[in-house]
Amino acid sequence: MKAIFLFAVSLTLSVTAVSCKSPTAPIDNTPPGKSNYVWSMDSVNYGSLPSTIQLQSIWGSSDSDVWGAGFTADVRDCLWHYNGVYWSRATAGTPITQVGTGSREVGVVWGTGPADVWAIGGAILNNSQGEAPFVLHYDGAQWTQVTGDAAKMPLGALDIYGPGSGDDFWVADQGQIVNYNDGNWSSYPLGDTMLVRGITGTSGHIYALAYDIASGGNYVGIYSLLNGRVQVVDHTTFYNGKFEVGNPWITGGRIYTAWHDVWSAAITSNGGVDGSSWREDLAIPSGYVDRAFYHDSKDVWLVGYPNLLYHYDGTSWEEITITVNGNPASLGEYSAAWTDGNQIFVCDKDNGIIYHGR
């Protein structure tokens, strides 16, 4: 379940006449993020299942409480936990059991603290009539399934964004954007052929990314959501467009997008995107960005293929080469990253390796 696409969702409760001028970015006194890590490989407790840890999403409350999720051939391998010593499967005691009819799995994990962690994926219906929503919540002691109106819940997930509360977050799903707010689910359909890749936000506005697979590469759109209506803000093409088609984040009054390169544009004072202000911020010689992890305005990480790892410190981009005991990392795809600013975890899903920087 991969996609590589962009659009913006602006959530406003009322519309007033305001200037569309780009706002002036406030002074940012955040210190530059750390990039000079010493790398090692985490040990993984596979137990009795000979498989590979293929994390596509990582989130942690601390460097000794990290969760990982990914879609795998054996669903029992889709949820993992790091306790500060090793990674182990975390599916025991959950509805995630064996492969086959009725099986469930999660592919994205996110949270706000050690007692508030969410994992989202999908379930295969017992009557073989398709898939159903599957959402788990961890309260610090156990995972429980979260239910609701299935027609409004996410059917899988590619990204999760929360402004800071586990009671209000957004999910990038295939064909729709989904909001969870205080126990209620709301769905904002974008069309069955729209692939939604990422979610981000700022100052009450939500931005998401999508690409129309029916267009054959001719349509990538930035959309805004105003009073429950989805509207086009900007658009381009999949290849050689004026912005990239995935992995959004926001800093300094600009929205950044990444895939083969990194491009950004100014956000206007009413939450729109200034389509004339797109600029290239980073040229990536080869490969593509699989994920972007935003820790803060001066600590942003990009991971991708082949062995693609970049760090932004608020001023410039630096390409990072992972070496363990003087040996370069195996060729693979870096598919997920998470950092607390002191330690960092980078997953190579091709080789089943978690690189740990300290």
Legacy VTK file of the C-alpha trace (Angstrom):
# vtk DataFile Version 3.0
C-alpha trace
ASCII
DATASET POLYDATA
POINTS 358 float
0.000 0.000 0.000
2.304 2.716 -1.242
1.533 5.970 -2.908
3.557 9.061 -3.654
1.242 12.000 -3.998
0.127 15.490 -2.835
-2.751 17.641 -1.867
-3.709 20.023 0.703
-6.676 20.040 2.953
-7.548 23.295 4.680
-10.021 22.930 7.540
-11.873 26.133 8.471
-15.130 26.637 10.283
-15.967 29.934 8.628
-14.775 31.867 5.606
-13.894 35.521 5.911
-12.417 37.913 3.392
-8.671 37.892 4.070
-5.592 38.644 2.079
-3.979 35.749 0.220
-0.536 37.190 0.852
1.970 34.748 2.303
2.386 35.421 6.046
5.740 36.472 7.458
7.450 33.544 9.197
8.147 34.160 12.913
11.682 34.081 14.274
12.665 30.463 15.006
15.075 29.981 17.936
14.977 26.164 17.795
18.542 24.758 17.991
19.769 22.753 14.967
19.048 19.032 15.198
21.738 16.430 15.712
23.051 14.541 12.671
26.407 13.063 13.753
25.094 9.779 15.145
27.135 6.650 15.888
25.277 3.747 14.295
24.614 0.176 15.378
22.069 -2.508 14.449
19.294 -3.309 16.906
18.728 -6.916 17.856
15.356 -8.374 16.833
13.577 -11.145 18.713
11.894 -13.178 15.980
10.728 -15.898 18.363
9.539 -19.035 16.564
8.512 -17.258 13.338
11.294 -17.124 10.712
10.431 -13.814 9.077
11.783 -10.325 8.415
10.906 -7.143 10.269
9.537 -4.867 7.534
8.591 -1.644 9.280
7.002 1.076 7.151
6.028 3.287 10.088
7.785 4.048 13.401
6.705 6.162 16.355
7.961 6.350 19.935
7.330 8.104 23.226
11.015 7.706 24.169
14.109 5.891 22.939
13.104 2.883 25.073
9.457 2.829 24.005
9.244 2.679 20.213
6.516 1.089 18.094
6.778 -0.068 14.491
4.215 -1.281 11.957
4.235 -2.614 8.408
2.183 -4.696 5.996
3.732 -8.180 5.850
3.093 -11.642 4.412
2.568 -13.035 7.908
0.222 -10.645 9.716
1.770 -11.590 13.061
4.814 -9.582 11.944
2.927 -6.321 11.333
3.349 -4.774 14.817
6.586 -4.523 16.806
7.905 -2.855 19.974
11.361 -1.754 21.121
11.980 -1.718 24.892
15.424 -0.148 24.866
17.164 -3.521 24.413
15.553 -5.362 21.475
12.585 -5.390 19.082
9.907 -8.030 19.590
6.520 -8.845 18.088
3.658 -7.028 19.751
0.703 -8.807 18.148
0.178 -11.338 20.952
-3.123 -10.702 22.718
-4.510 -8.595 19.856
-7.061 -9.611 17.194
-4.099 -9.948 14.784
-3.679 -13.712 14.377
-2.921 -15.812 11.319
-2.965 -15.226 7.589
-6.202 -16.065 5.799
-9.874 -15.207 5.755
-10.692 -12.965 8.691
-7.063 -11.903 9.264
-6.172 -8.380 10.344
-3.033 -6.269 10.096
-1.775 -2.731 10.706
0.603 -0.651 8.604
0.854 2.739 10.326
1.490 3.585 13.982
1.334 6.973 15.739
0.739 8.329 19.220
0.987 11.159 21.713
2.467 9.335 24.718
3.247 5.931 26.253
-0.443 5.413 27.118
-1.895 6.746 23.864
-0.751 4.865 20.759
-2.776 4.196 17.610
-2.250 1.578 14.894
-4.339 1.514 11.708
-4.662 -1.100 8.982
-7.394 -3.331 7.588
-9.228 -6.630 7.994
-10.311 -9.289 5.508
-13.996 -10.087 5.901
-14.900 -13.658 6.784
-17.366 -13.858 3.897
-14.600 -12.916 1.427
-16.562 -9.879 0.266
-13.708 -7.460 0.678
-11.991 -5.574 3.458
-13.119 -3.748 6.569
-11.617 -1.031 8.810
-9.278 -2.182 11.574
-8.007 0.250 14.216
-6.162 -0.512 17.457
-5.479 1.701 20.487
-2.884 1.115 23.204
-3.573 2.529 26.681
-0.193 1.741 28.194
-1.188 -1.771 29.206
-2.949 -3.437 26.271
-4.145 -3.008 22.707
-7.895 -2.922 22.088
-9.864 -2.653 18.861
-11.583 0.682 18.205
-14.922 0.527 16.429
-17.323 3.062 14.924
-19.236 3.774 11.754
-17.368 1.538 9.286
-18.449 3.736 6.362
-16.531 6.660 7.873
-13.484 4.823 9.258
-10.183 4.422 7.392
-9.795 1.283 5.290
-6.060 1.040 5.791
-3.697 3.970 6.261
-0.654 5.550 4.668
0.012 8.306 7.194
-1.352 9.819 10.428
-1.166 13.428 11.562
-2.264 14.762 14.938
-2.014 18.352 16.132
-1.071 17.052 19.590
-4.035 15.125 20.960
-4.960 11.490 20.553
-8.594 12.613 20.566
-8.163 14.514 17.283
-6.073 13.159 14.424
-6.172 12.724 10.664
-5.552 9.663 8.500
-4.355 9.519 4.888
-6.340 6.684 3.351
-6.904 5.402 -0.152
-9.630 7.517 -1.766
-10.393 9.579 1.342
-9.147 11.608 4.285
-10.466 10.518 7.690
-10.695 12.492 10.923
-11.048 10.979 14.394
-12.382 13.472 16.935
-13.376 12.554 20.480
-14.695 9.109 19.586
-16.297 10.043 16.269
-15.087 9.307 12.732
-15.607 11.640 9.761
-14.764 10.793 6.150
-13.949 13.247 3.342
-14.005 11.269 0.077
-11.673 12.324 -2.721
-12.660 9.717 -5.293
-11.946 6.013 -5.653
-8.988 6.618 -7.975
-7.249 9.102 -5.681
-4.283 7.751 -3.721
-3.599 9.721 -0.552
0.035 9.581 0.584
0.582 12.001 3.445
-1.026 14.277 6.022
0.330 17.363 7.775
-1.033 20.603 9.193
-0.536 23.937 10.913
-2.624 26.623 12.609
-5.920 24.799 12.251
-5.335 23.827 8.611
-4.850 20.253 7.445
-2.896 19.397 4.299
-2.949 16.005 2.600
-1.425 14.557 -0.575
-3.104 12.666 -3.440
-2.628 11.484 -7.013
-5.243 10.380 -9.531
-4.156 6.924 -10.717
-6.767 7.072 -13.506
-4.989 10.053 -15.064
-1.943 8.045 -16.104
0.373 10.506 -14.392
-1.306 13.675 -15.662
-2.925 14.874 -12.449
-1.611 15.567 -8.967
-3.733 18.024 -7.036
-3.577 20.216 -3.970
-7.055 20.319 -2.476
-8.576 22.381 0.313
-11.435 21.314 2.542
-13.684 24.270 3.391
-17.002 23.807 5.177
-17.021 20.130 4.256
-16.382 20.779 0.549
-13.212 19.668 -1.203
-11.847 22.270 -3.622
-8.793 22.343 -5.902
-6.095 24.806 -4.809
-3.255 23.848 -7.157
-2.342 20.981 -9.456
0.512 19.592 -11.509
1.619 16.387 -13.221
3.164 13.298 -11.651
6.458 13.595 -13.547
8.344 16.882 -14.014
5.657 18.825 -12.173
6.096 22.059 -10.253
6.059 20.243 -6.912
6.808 16.737 -5.679
4.119 14.164 -5.100
4.635 12.941 -1.551
5.755 13.298 2.074
4.553 16.740 3.211
5.643 18.745 6.232
5.373 22.409 7.195
7.960 24.764 8.631
8.750 28.460 8.343
5.430 29.266 6.684
6.071 26.847 3.800
4.769 23.430 2.858
7.457 20.965 1.737
6.957 17.980 -0.552
9.441 15.217 -1.324
9.885 12.336 -3.729
12.690 12.535 -6.317
13.600 16.001 -4.992
12.291 18.426 -2.360
10.102 21.372 -3.377
8.268 23.897 -1.217
5.766 26.737 -1.515
4.542 29.513 0.746
1.333 29.048 2.703
-0.965 32.053 2.381
-2.584 33.827 5.306
-5.929 32.128 4.649
-4.354 28.667 4.622
-3.978 28.271 0.873
-0.839 27.534 -1.108
0.845 30.201 -3.244
1.170 28.289 -6.504
3.628 30.810 -7.956
6.132 30.358 -5.113
7.226 26.748 -5.662
10.994 26.314 -5.457
13.437 23.406 -5.411
15.064 23.073 -1.970
16.989 19.822 -2.469
18.041 18.000 -5.630
18.401 14.263 -4.991
20.814 12.741 -7.568
19.140 9.311 -7.661
16.441 7.296 -5.935
13.315 8.516 -4.178
12.026 9.517 -0.768
9.837 6.890 0.879
9.079 8.833 4.084
9.751 12.170 5.727
9.982 12.468 9.517
9.503 15.931 11.023
10.842 16.163 14.571
10.956 19.954 14.665
11.689 22.879 12.337
15.446 22.193 12.458
15.411 18.418 12.653
13.811 16.836 9.559
14.763 13.444 8.131
14.131 11.879 4.733
14.467 8.139 4.104
14.166 6.208 0.853
15.811 4.091 -1.792
18.632 3.262 -2.336
19.955 3.803 1.209
18.661 7.365 0.977
19.032 9.337 4.226
19.041 13.148 4.401
18.954 15.518 7.378
17.798 19.155 7.456
19.078 21.352 10.318
17.058 24.459 9.510
19.684 25.892 7.162
20.950 23.174 4.848
20.520 19.541 3.823
23.150 16.890 4.557
23.283 13.403 3.073
24.001 10.839 5.793
25.814 7.548 5.163
25.129 4.838 7.731
28.189 2.814 8.709
28.309 0.190 11.465
31.769 -0.528 12.896
33.275 1.014 9.773
31.195 -1.064 7.374
28.656 0.615 5.072
25.012 -0.375 5.411
23.683 -3.114 3.132
21.954 -1.952 -0.032
18.264 -1.597 0.695
15.301 0.702 1.174
15.120 2.913 4.249
11.374 2.887 4.808
10.777 4.550 8.183
12.517 6.798 10.705
11.815 8.255 14.135
13.929 10.404 16.448
13.548 12.171 19.769
16.495 14.424 18.905
18.961 12.325 20.926
18.613 8.897 19.326
17.264 7.860 15.927
15.867 4.633 14.451
15.968 3.928 10.708
14.363 0.801 9.252
15.654 -1.043 6.185
12.638 -3.157 5.253
14.442 -4.953 2.411
16.992 -6.511 4.761
14.989 -6.609 7.978
17.406 -4.284 9.792
16.813 -1.480 12.300
19.717 0.966 12.342
20.028 2.764 15.669
21.900 6.061 15.962
23.096 7.299 19.354
LINES 1 359
358 0 1 2 3 4 5 6 7 8 9 10 11 12 13 14 15 16 17 18 19 20 21 22 23 24 25 26 27 28 29 30 31 32 33 34 35 36 37 38 39 40 41 42 43 44 45 46 47 48 49 50 51 52 53 54 55 56 57 58 59 60 61 62 63 64 65 66 67 68 69 70 71 72 73 74 75 76 77 78 79 80 81 82 83 84 85 86 87 88 89 90 91 92 93 94 95 96 97 98 99 100 101 102 103 104 105 106 107 108 109 110 111 112 113 114 115 116 117 118 119 120 121 122 123 124 125 126 127 128 129 130 131 132 133 134 135 136 137 138 139 140 141 142 143 144 145 146 147 148 149 150 151 152 153 154 155 156 157 158 159 160 161 162 163 164 165 166 167 168 169 170 171 172 173 174 175 176 177 178 179 180 181 182 183 184 185 186 187 188 189 190 191 192 193 194 195 196 197 198 199 200 201 202 203 204 205 206 207 208 209 210 211 212 213 214 215 216 217 218 219 220 221 222 223 224 225 226 227 228 229 230 231 232 233 234 235 236 237 238 239 240 241 242 243 244 245 246 247 248 249 250 251 252 253 254 255 256 257 258 259 260 261 262 263 264 265 266 267 268 269 270 271 272 273 274 275 276 277 278 279 280 281 282 283 284 285 286 287 288 289 290 291 292 293 294 295 296 297 298 299 300 301 302 303 304 305 306 307 308 309 310 311 312 313 314 315 316 317 318 319 320 321 322 323 324 325 326 327 328 329 330 331 332 333 334 335 336 337 338 339 340 341 342 343 344 345 346 347 348 349 350 351 352 353 354 355 356 357
